[in-house]
C-alpha cells in the first residue's frame, strides 16, 4: 500500500505526466519521476517497463535493489545528467532536479543497454542468481532490449537536464518576484497586521507565505482550504501537509487564530458595534458559533472580553 507521502507527491507533480508520456513515446525509453527515497512517483502511461526489469522487480529483493539503484540519483552532481550502472548491469540515465535548497526528485530512464558498456549474459545471471528467477526468460528479455549509443544518451540527458532545471529555476525566481510584487511588506503597518504577522513564518517557503498573506487579506470571507490551495496552485492534500509543516499548526487553526486576533481589535475599538456585526466582519455568519469559538480560545465570551478591555482602559485614564 502506498504511503500518504507518495500520494501527496504524485498529486503535486501530476502535471508533468504528459512530459513522461511524450518523452517515452518519442525516444522509446521508460522515463519516470522518482523521489529522494527511490520511490516511483510517476511513470509513463504510454509505454510499459521492459520485461527484463519487470521480472527482476517481481521479486521483493529485486525490487529493493532497483529502488536502491535509483536512489543514487540523490547523491549525484545536480549540475549535470548522469549515466550510471544499476545493480543488474544495465544503465540508468538520470537527471537530478533541485530547488533553491533541496533535492526535489529526478527524472530517470528505465534501465538500458549501452554499446561498448554491455555486461556479458553470464555476468547478468551472476548478479541476480540469488533471486531465483527464471533464467531462460531473464536472458531472453535481456537480449530483446535495444542497444543505445552512449553519446546519444548523454546528449539526450544534457538536453532534458537543461530544459527541466532551467525552467525550474526560472519558475522559482519569477514566483518569488511575483509574490514580492503582489504582497509588499509595507502592508503590515497597522497594529492588527503586525500582531498577525507574528503567526506567519519567516519567508522560508514562498508558496506558504503567499497563502498566509492571502488569508490575512481575506479572513473576512468564507475561506476554505481548497480555495487557498488553488490560489497557490497546489493540490489541497499537499498544501495542507506543507502548510502544517511550515506553520507548525493546521490551516484551520491558523484561520481561527487570525480571525480572533481581528475580533479582539474590533471589540476594543468599536464598543457600540454588536457582536453579531463583528462576527460577520471576521468571516463567521453565525454569531453564536463565533461566541463559542471565542470563549474556547480565550476563556471568556466576546461580550465579557469587551467589558474587561474597556474597564481597564477607563481605569488607566
PLY file of the C-alpha trace (Angstrom):
ply
format ascii 1.0
element vertex 317
property float x
property float y
property float z
element edge 316
property int vertex1
property int vertex2
end_header
0.00 0.00 0.00
1.35 3.42 -0.94
2.28 5.87 1.79
0.39 9.15 2.11
3.62 10.99 1.30
3.87 9.28 -2.10
0.22 10.06 -2.81
0.81 13.72 -1.93
3.87 13.90 -4.16
2.01 12.30 -7.03
-0.86 14.78 -6.72
1.55 17.71 -6.64
3.64 16.61 -9.64
0.91 15.05 -11.77
1.10 17.96 -14.24
4.35 16.50 -15.63
2.61 13.26 -16.63
2.33 14.37 -20.31
6.09 15.05 -20.31
6.81 11.47 -19.29
4.34 10.07 -21.80
5.54 12.12 -24.77
9.22 11.65 -23.99
8.83 7.91 -23.55
6.91 7.55 -26.80
9.28 9.73 -28.81
12.53 8.17 -27.60
11.24 4.68 -26.77
12.53 4.96 -23.22
10.68 4.37 -19.97
11.11 7.78 -18.30
9.91 8.00 -14.70
9.90 10.62 -11.96
11.34 9.36 -8.67
11.56 10.74 -5.13
14.68 11.08 -2.99
13.86 7.70 -1.42
13.82 5.88 -4.75
10.02 5.59 -4.88
8.38 5.79 -8.30
6.13 8.86 -8.09
5.05 8.98 -11.74
5.63 6.55 -14.59
4.66 6.86 -18.26
1.23 5.65 -19.27
2.18 5.48 -22.94
4.85 2.84 -22.50
5.35 -0.13 -20.19
8.51 -1.04 -18.35
10.77 -3.51 -20.18
10.20 -7.19 -19.42
13.71 -7.69 -18.03
13.26 -5.11 -15.28
9.66 -6.16 -14.60
10.81 -9.72 -13.98
13.55 -8.62 -11.56
11.16 -6.29 -9.71
8.67 -9.15 -9.31
10.96 -10.45 -6.55
10.87 -8.39 -3.29
14.66 -8.32 -3.02
14.97 -7.39 -6.69
12.51 -4.55 -6.16
14.54 -3.26 -3.22
17.78 -3.39 -5.22
16.18 -1.47 -8.08
14.98 1.15 -5.65
18.45 1.42 -4.13
19.95 1.87 -7.60
17.55 4.68 -8.43
18.16 6.27 -5.04
21.71 7.03 -6.17
20.19 9.98 -8.06
20.08 11.88 -4.76
23.87 11.71 -4.44
24.70 12.84 -7.97
26.02 16.22 -9.03
22.88 18.33 -9.64
24.55 20.36 -12.38
24.59 17.63 -15.00
22.93 14.49 -16.33
24.39 11.11 -15.42
24.64 7.64 -16.91
25.41 5.06 -14.23
25.06 1.28 -13.82
22.25 -0.38 -11.91
22.60 -3.47 -9.72
21.75 -5.80 -12.61
24.40 -4.49 -15.02
22.24 -2.16 -17.12
22.45 1.66 -17.17
20.22 4.44 -15.89
20.11 7.92 -17.41
19.37 10.27 -14.51
18.53 13.97 -14.40
18.52 15.34 -10.80
16.01 18.12 -10.11
16.93 20.68 -7.46
15.04 23.60 -5.98
16.63 26.51 -4.17
17.84 24.45 -1.23
16.75 20.86 -1.63
16.58 17.84 -3.89
13.10 17.61 -5.44
13.45 14.28 -7.20
14.82 13.11 -10.51
13.89 12.03 -13.98
15.32 8.58 -14.59
15.04 6.30 -17.59
14.26 2.64 -17.32
17.46 0.59 -17.31
19.01 0.35 -20.79
21.80 -1.44 -22.63
24.67 0.78 -23.79
27.03 -0.09 -26.65
30.63 -0.80 -25.56
29.38 -0.94 -21.96
27.32 -4.11 -22.06
27.56 -6.82 -19.43
28.02 -10.41 -20.58
24.94 -12.59 -20.27
26.72 -14.89 -17.85
27.54 -11.96 -15.58
23.94 -10.80 -15.70
22.87 -14.16 -14.31
25.55 -13.98 -11.61
24.30 -10.59 -10.45
20.78 -11.85 -9.80
21.36 -15.56 -9.18
20.11 -15.36 -5.58
16.72 -14.03 -6.71
15.71 -17.46 -8.03
14.24 -16.11 -11.28
13.54 -17.94 -14.50
16.99 -17.81 -16.15
15.73 -18.63 -19.63
13.17 -15.82 -19.58
15.62 -13.41 -17.99
18.23 -13.90 -20.75
15.53 -13.80 -23.40
14.24 -10.47 -22.11
17.81 -9.16 -21.84
18.57 -9.96 -25.48
15.31 -8.32 -26.59
16.32 -4.96 -25.14
17.53 -2.44 -27.76
21.13 -1.26 -27.57
21.68 2.51 -27.30
24.72 4.62 -28.07
26.30 6.25 -25.06
26.88 9.52 -26.90
23.24 9.78 -27.90
22.06 9.06 -24.37
24.31 11.77 -22.92
23.07 14.34 -25.44
19.52 13.41 -24.54
20.32 13.67 -20.84
22.00 17.06 -21.19
19.01 18.41 -23.12
16.49 17.17 -20.58
18.62 18.48 -17.71
18.92 21.94 -19.26
15.21 22.20 -20.03
13.91 20.91 -16.70
16.32 22.60 -14.30
16.45 25.96 -16.07
12.67 26.19 -16.23
12.55 25.12 -12.58
14.95 27.90 -11.56
13.08 30.39 -13.73
9.79 29.41 -12.13
11.17 29.82 -8.62
12.71 33.17 -9.48
9.55 34.50 -11.14
7.40 33.10 -8.36
9.40 34.90 -5.69
9.33 38.16 -7.66
5.57 37.87 -8.20
4.94 37.22 -4.51
7.07 40.22 -3.53
5.31 42.43 -6.09
1.79 41.39 -5.07
2.39 41.35 -1.32
4.76 44.18 -0.32
5.98 44.21 3.26
4.58 47.70 3.88
1.09 46.22 4.20
1.93 45.16 7.75
1.74 48.72 9.02
-1.38 48.52 11.23
-1.36 47.20 14.78
-3.51 44.21 13.82
-1.43 43.16 10.84
1.74 43.47 12.87
0.34 41.15 15.52
-0.99 38.74 12.94
2.36 38.61 11.23
3.69 37.04 14.43
1.78 33.95 13.42
3.26 33.80 9.94
6.55 32.16 9.08
9.74 33.87 8.07
9.70 33.66 4.28
11.31 30.24 4.08
8.67 28.89 1.71
7.26 31.41 -0.79
4.12 29.39 -1.51
3.16 29.03 2.14
3.93 32.71 2.75
1.74 33.60 -0.23
-1.05 31.53 1.33
-0.55 33.27 4.69
-0.75 36.69 3.05
-3.91 35.68 1.19
-5.52 34.57 4.47
-4.56 37.84 6.18
-6.24 39.76 3.37
-9.36 37.61 3.07
-10.11 36.20 6.53
-13.48 38.03 6.45
-14.62 35.82 3.57
-15.80 32.21 3.75
-12.32 30.80 3.20
-11.71 27.10 2.66
-8.51 25.11 2.47
-9.35 24.17 -1.13
-9.69 27.82 -2.16
-6.37 28.87 -0.62
-4.62 25.83 -2.11
-5.97 26.86 -5.50
-4.54 30.36 -5.03
-1.02 28.93 -4.71
-1.55 26.25 -7.38
-1.17 23.22 -5.10
-3.43 20.26 -4.51
-5.44 20.56 -1.26
-3.82 17.47 0.24
-0.25 18.58 -0.47
-0.99 22.17 0.55
-2.45 21.01 3.88
0.65 18.94 4.60
3.07 21.68 3.56
1.20 24.40 5.47
1.11 22.37 8.69
4.79 21.55 8.39
5.88 25.16 7.84
3.42 26.85 10.21
3.53 24.22 12.99
-0.28 24.29 13.03
-3.12 23.32 10.73
-4.74 25.61 8.18
-7.94 25.60 10.25
-6.16 26.64 13.45
-4.29 29.41 11.67
-7.51 30.79 10.19
-9.28 30.72 13.57
-6.35 32.45 15.28
-6.24 35.12 12.57
-9.96 35.84 12.86
-9.91 36.00 16.65
-7.00 38.45 16.68
-9.01 40.74 14.43
-12.10 40.21 16.60
-10.18 41.35 19.68
-9.20 44.56 17.94
-12.75 45.24 16.73
-14.19 44.58 20.19
-11.76 47.10 21.65
-12.04 49.80 19.00
-15.78 49.62 18.33
-17.64 49.49 21.67
-21.05 50.13 20.05
-20.81 47.58 17.26
-22.78 44.44 18.05
-21.17 41.02 18.50
-23.20 39.83 15.52
-21.72 42.53 13.24
-18.19 41.76 14.38
-18.84 38.09 13.75
-19.85 38.89 10.18
-16.80 41.09 9.60
-14.34 38.34 10.51
-16.00 35.61 8.44
-18.49 33.96 10.85
-22.11 34.04 9.71
-23.36 32.52 12.96
-22.74 34.86 15.90
-23.46 32.10 18.42
-20.85 29.87 16.85
-18.36 32.76 16.87
-19.02 33.33 20.57
-18.41 29.66 21.34
-15.14 29.62 19.41
-14.02 32.89 21.03
-14.71 31.52 24.52
-12.93 28.24 23.78
-9.82 30.10 22.61
-9.71 32.94 25.16
-11.57 31.54 28.15
-14.27 34.25 28.17
-17.11 35.20 25.77
-16.59 38.21 23.43
-19.04 40.47 25.35
-17.19 39.96 28.61
-13.85 40.41 26.87
-15.01 43.80 25.57
-16.19 44.91 29.02
-12.89 43.93 30.63
-10.87 45.78 27.99
-12.99 48.95 28.28
-12.84 48.76 32.08
-9.07 48.55 32.06
-8.83 51.49 29.69
-11.12 53.66 31.81
-9.11 52.85 34.93
-5.89 53.83 33.22
-7.33 57.20 32.23
0 1
1 2
2 3
3 4
4 5
5 6
6 7
7 8
8 9
9 10
10 11
11 12
12 13
13 14
14 15
15 16
16 17
17 18
18 19
19 20
20 21
21 22
22 23
23 24
24 25
25 26
26 27
27 28
28 29
29 30
30 31
31 32
32 33
33 34
34 35
35 36
36 37
37 38
38 39
39 40
40 41
41 42
42 43
43 44
44 45
45 46
46 47
47 48
48 49
49 50
50 51
51 52
52 53
53 54
54 55
55 56
56 57
57 58
58 59
59 60
60 61
61 62
62 63
63 64
64 65
65 66
66 67
67 68
68 69
69 70
70 71
71 72
72 73
73 74
74 75
75 76
76 77
77 78
78 79
79 80
80 81
81 82
82 83
83 84
84 85
85 86
86 87
87 88
88 89
89 90
90 91
91 92
92 93
93 94
94 95
95 96
96 97
97 98
98 99
99 100
100 101
101 102
102 103
103 104
104 105
105 106
106 107
107 108
108 109
109 110
110 111
111 112
112 113
113 114
114 115
115 116
116 117
117 118
118 119
119 120
120 121
121 122
122 123
123 124
124 125
125 126
126 127
127 128
128 129
129 130
130 131
131 132
132 133
133 134
134 135
135 136
136 137
137 138
138 139
139 140
140 141
141 142
142 143
143 144
144 145
145 146
146 147
147 148
148 149
149 150
150 151
151 152
152 153
153 154
154 155
155 156
156 157
157 158
158 159
159 160
160 161
161 162
162 163
163 164
164 165
165 166
166 167
167 168
168 169
169 170
170 171
171 172
172 173
173 174
174 175
175 176
176 177
177 178
178 179
179 180
180 181
181 182
182 183
183 184
184 185
185 186
186 187
187 188
188 189
189 190
190 191
191 192
192 193
193 194
194 195
195 196
196 197
197 198
198 199
199 200
200 201
201 202
202 203
203 204
204 205
205 206
206 207
207 208
208 209
209 210
210 211
211 212
212 213
213 214
214 215
215 216
216 217
217 218
218 219
219 220
220 221
221 222
222 223
223 224
224 225
225 226
226 227
227 228
228 229
229 230
230 231
231 232
232 233
233 234
234 235
235 236
236 237
237 238
238 239
239 240
240 241
241 242
242 243
243 244
244 245
245 246
246 247
247 248
248 249
249 250
250 251
251 252
252 253
253 254
254 255
255 256
256 257
257 258
258 259
259 260
260 261
261 262
262 263
263 264
264 265
265 266
266 267
267 268
268 269
269 270
270 271
271 272
272 273
273 274
274 275
275 276
276 277
277 278
278 279
279 280
280 281
281 282
282 283
283 284
284 285
285 286
286 287
287 288
288 289
289 290
290 291
291 292
292 293
293 294
294 295
295 296
296 297
297 298
298 299
299 300
300 301
301 302
302 303
303 304
304 305
305 306
306 307
307 308
308 309
309 310
310 311
311 312
312 313
313 314
314 315
315 316
